[in-house]
Amino acid sequence: MNKRDYMNTSVQEPPLDYSFRSIHIIQDLVNEEPRTGLRPLKRSKSGKSLTQSLWLNNNVLNDLRDFNQVASQLLEHPENLAWIDLSFNDLTSIDPVLTTFFNLSVLYLHGNSIQHLGEVNKLAVLPRLRSLTLHGNPMEEEKGYRPFFCHAPACVLELGTYCGYSTLLIAQALPPGGRLLTVERDPRTAAVAEKLIRLAGFDEHMVELIVGSSEEVIPCLRTQYQLSQADLVLLIHRPRYYLRDLQLLEAHALLPAGGTVLADHVLFPGAPRFLQYAKSCGRYRCRLYHTGLPDFPAIKDGIAQLTYAGPG
């Protein structure tokens, strides 16, 4: 298997999951069986995992001694690790070993015992790091700490423009060279949003408004709009279409491993089939943030955050 074939295969693999195993030292992984999910792990001829995701969350690790050696025993290509989850352990610092994985794009370190905010500077050498979680560490008490740290997504897809309010907020946060595609079904509403977007100073290279139904637009995004994949997808159109559109995004390979999907109004008016699918299909980590409607706070609503592990 050449490197290109490996990358195409490994992105589709479920994570190597050692969460909730009461692991004290990294060497214990060698003799520990990973958790089983809905999709079986695929292995190379040598018996090593082909995945790019390693989950070690909810254990009792206090250091990462021998991490490289153990990763080499478990993974066929450890240098291609893209997602490492070390959340809810007892780590007191960010081990330099993590800076040797140059393909790392998602790193979870929340819920540890990391003391100093300066530890984050070690990770500046990782060129592809897009998402890093640090909440729940003692460093939160330091001046200058931000609730979360992540590299701004380079490409965003928004389904549901309406008048363009959220579109403008997203566009302001795009990194240099970033791109936002926003899709609106109603041509009259889209015309208003278009004027606001251009008046705000965003040209069509940075923010492109597409008029049409999401069902028709999504299959054309790659060929007609040159969207290879979206780092962040916002579902803010109609909840009854969320599941359909999520599955369309999967079918057309528009979600990268580690990519984020945010879905609004999943509790009111609600998207129960979407939530059930996201939680049970084995392709996502799903987190629900409870909110209330702006004008009616007594009416409970929620925003779902999905982190994509890769296609099945």
N, C-alpha and C positions, 0 to 999 in steps of 0.2 A: 504494500500500500504506500503510494507516494504521499508527500506532505499535503498536496491539494486535496486528494481523496480523504486523507485523515481529517482535515479541517471540516470538510463537508459532512463527514460522518459524525464527528465528535460534537458538533453544534446541536445535533439532533438527540444526543444522549441525555438521559436523566442524570441528576447529580450523584456523585459518590457520597452517600449520606451517613455520617457517623454521629448525628445529633442525639442528645439524650442518652448517652452511653456511659456517663460517669467516668470519662477518660481523664486520667491525671497527667499522663506524659504521652508525647507524640508517638513514641515507640509502641505503645499499646495498640495503635491502629493496625499494625501488621497482623496481630492475632485476633482482631475484632471483626465480626461480620457486619457489613454495612446494612442499613435499614433497607427494606424492600418497598418499592412503590408500585404504582399501577403498571409501569413499564419496566421490563427486565433490563438489567445492565448488560451491555454488550462488552465483550472482552476481546483482546487481541489473541493471536496464536500463543503468545507467551503467558496468557492468563491475566494480563493487566487491563485496567479499565480504559475505555476510549473517551471518557467524558472530559469536559473542560471545566466542570464545576465540582468543588469539594466543600462539603458542609460539615463543620465541626462545632456547630453552635450548641449551647446548653450542655456544656461539660464543665470540667474543673481544671482546665489547663492554665498554668501560670507562666509557662515559657514555651518557646517553639524550638527547643533544642532538637537537632537532627531532622528538622522539617524537610529539608531538601532530600536527604537520603531516604526517608520514609515515602515521600511523594514519588520518588523514582521507583520504589518497590511496588507502589499501588497503581501508578498511571503509566500508560505507554508513552505519553509525551507530556511530562509535567511542565515543560517550558511553555506550553500553550494554555495553561490554566487561565481562565478568564473571569472566574467567580470563586471567591473564597469567603466562606461565612464562619467567622470566629466570634460571633456575638454570644453574650451571656457565658463568659468564662471568667478567669481570674487574672487576666493579663494586666501587668502594670506598666508596660511600655509597648511601643510598636517595634517589633523585632526587625532588624535590617534584612533578614532573610526574605521578607515580603517584597523588598525592592528588587529582587532578582527575577521576578516574574513580569517580564515586560509586556506581556499580552493581557495583564490583569485589567479588567474594566469595572468590576464590582467587588468591593471589599466591605464586609460588615464587621464592625468592631464595637457596636453599641453594647451596653450592659456589662462592661469590663471594669477594671480598676486603674485605668490609665490616668496618671496624675497630671501631666504637664502638656499644655497645648502645643508647645514646641515640638513634641513628638511627630506631629503631622508633617512637619517640614521634610522628614525623611522620605515621604512618599512623592515628593516633587519630581523624582526621576522617572516615574511611571508615566509613559507618554499616552497610554490609552485609558487611564483611570477616569471613569465617568461618574461613579457613584461611591461615596464613602460615608458610612454612618458612624457617629461617635456619641450620640446621646446616651445618657445613663452612665457616663464616666465621671470621676471627680474633676476632670478638666473643665466641666461645665461651670465650675465656680470661678474660673479664671476670667479676668477682664479680656474682652475681645472674642470670647467664644461665640460661635454662631450655632443655632439649634441643629443645623445639619450642614454638611459640606459636600458639594458635588460639582463636577464640571457641568456647565450648562450644555444641554443637548444640542448637537449640531443640526439636527433635522427634526422638526416637529410637525405632526399631522393633527389638525383640529377638525373634528366632525361636528358641525353646528356653529356657524359664524354668528348668526343673528345680527345684531347691530355692530359687532366688532369690538366690544369692550374687552373681552378676555384676549382677543387677537392682539390688541395693542399692548396689553400687559406682557404677553408672551414675547412679542417682537422686541420689546425694550430689553428683555433679558437674554436675547440670543447672543452668542459669542460672535466675534468677527468671522464672516463667511458663513454664518448660520442661515438656515432657511426654514420658513414656515409655510406650509400649505394648509389652507382652511377651506372647508367645503360647506356650502350653503344651498339648500334645496330651493328656497323661495327667491326668484329673481328680483322681486321688488325690495326685499330685505337686503339682498346681496348688493344691490345698487347703492343703498344707503351706506352699508359697511365699506364698500369700495371707496367711496368719497372720503369717509373718515380716515381710512387707512392711508390714503395718498396725502390727505391734508396733514397727517401726523409725520409725514416725511419718509414713509417706507415705500420703496419702489417694488416693482414686480419681481425682481431678482431675489429680494429678501422675503417678501410676503406675497404669495400668489393666491388669489381668491378664485376658487373653482365653483361654478354654478351647476348644480345637478344633484341627483340623489346619491347618497353614499353607496348604495347597492350598485349603481352604474359606474361611479367614479373609481372606487377601490380597485377593480380589476384593471383599470387603465393607468394607474399611478406610475407603474414602472415604465411602460412603453411610451405613454403620451406625455407624462410630466417628469420623467427622469428621476423618480424617487426610487432608490434601491431599497432603503430601509428607513424606518422612523425610530429615532431614539426615544421619543416621547409621543404618545397618542392620547388625545383628549376626546372622550366621548361625552358630548354635552348637547346632543341633538334630541332624539326621542328614545327613552329607555327601552321601549319595546323592540327597537332595532339593535340594541347593544350586542346581543348574542350573535345575531346574524352577521354584523359587521366585524366583530372580533374573529369569527371563524373565517370570514373572507380575508382578513389581514393575515391569518395563519396560512390559508390556502395559497396565497400569493407571495408567501415568504417575505412579508414586509416588516416583520418584527425581529430585531436582533436578540440574541441571548443576552439577558441582563437589561433589556429594554423595559420601559415603564408604560403602563396603560392606566390613566386616571378616568374614572367613570362617575359622573355626578348623578344625583337624584336616584340612587339605587334602592332607597327605601321608600321615598315618596316622589312621584307616583309609584316608583319601585321597578326593579328589574330582577325578579326572583330566579328566573331561568338562567340569566346571565351569571348571577352570583353562584348558583348551584354548579354551573359548568366550570367557572373559574376555580372553585374550591375542590372539585372532584376529578377534573380531567388529568391532573398530575403535571400540567405544563406551567403552572403559575404558583407564586407565593402571593397570597391574598391578604390584604389588611384593610379593615373597615374603619373609617373615621366618622363618628357620629356627630351630626350637626342638626340645626333647626332651620326652618325656612326663614329668610331674612325678615319678612314682614309678619310672620306667624311663628315665633320661636317655640311655641308649644307643640307644633307639628314636627315630629321627628323625621329627620332625613339622614342620608349618609353618602359619603364619597368612598369609592373602592379604589385602592391602589394595588395594581397587579404588577408583579415582576416576572418577566417571561424567562423560563428556563431553557426553552428550545422546543421545536416542533416534535410531535410524536411520530 
